[in-house]
């Protein structure tokens, strides 16, 4: 444990059909990670995306990662 990762969303505008995201540990930039990818997609869906959507694409160093959001409510 004790492995901190921080994501930065580069813009609230889509680029290449996805949102630019960079991921860092305290020591370096990394191309991908799991938990922070899901958290970043949640934040984009609820606070950044202009239109309601169930699919968020993140442009990470490793390439495009597609996240599908499923829930019981309309949020």
N, C-alpha and C positions, 0 to 999 in steps of 0.2 A: 504494500500500500504506500502511502506517502508520495504518490506520483501525481503531481499537479499538472493539469493541462488547462490552457486558456484559449478560447477561440475569439477571433475578431471577424465580424461581418464587415466586408469592405465597402458595401454600398447597399442602399435600399432599392436599387435598380437591378433588374435582371440583366445578366451578360451571358450570352451563349445558353440561354434558357435556364440559367441557374444563378444562385447567389454566391459571390466570391467569399470564401472563408479561408483564413489562415489559422493554423494551430501551433501553439507553442507550449513547451515545458519551461521550467525555470532556466534550463541550459541551452535549448536549441529549438528550432522549428522542426515539426514532424509532419509527414505527409498525410497521416490518417490516424484515427482512434475511434473507438466505439461509443462510449457513453457521452462524450462531449458532442459527437455528431448528432445524436438523438436530441440532446438538450438544445443545441443550436437550431435544429429544424423546428422544434417547438416554439422557440422565441420568434423565429422568422414567421411562422404560421400565425401566431397570435398578436404580434406587435409590429411586424414590418411589411408583410405581404399586403398589397393593395386590395386584392380580391380574395374572397373565401376559397380555400383550396384544401384538398386532402393529400396532395403530392408536392413535396418540396425537393428541389434539386440543389445540392451544394457543389460548388466548384472548388475542390480541394487539390492539393499538390499531387495526390495520387490519381486524380481525374474526377469525373462527375460521379457523385453518390446520390442516388434517389432514395428518398424516405417517404413512405406512405403512412399517413396518420389515420388510424381507425379509432372511433369512439362511439359512444351511445348518444351523445348530445350533438347539437348543431355547431359546437365550437371547434 
